[in-house]
Amino acid sequence: MPNGLGNFGSLLETFLPWLGVSVPILLVLAVLRRSATATVAVLFSAVIWCSLFGATLADKRTGSDHLPVAAALRL
């Protein structure tokens, strides 16, 4: 998204992962209108959003719950 008036592009890119919240709402509206074109467009948007941001929702724990801490030694 290009930065135009007021750096709107950077602001939109900041909230881009949160725009996925609107996808289920749009899907419900498309189904209520019984529009096949709108339903396909929303499902396409959902697939693209999941391919971009879906990995951030997955649990990435490796099983180790310790926090390594490094301390500087004074000599």
Buried (B, 14 or more C-beta within 10 A) or exposed (E): EEEEEEEEEEEEEEEEEEEBEEBEEBBEEBEEEEEEEBBEBBBEBBEEBEEEBEEEEEEEEEEEEEEEEEEEEEE
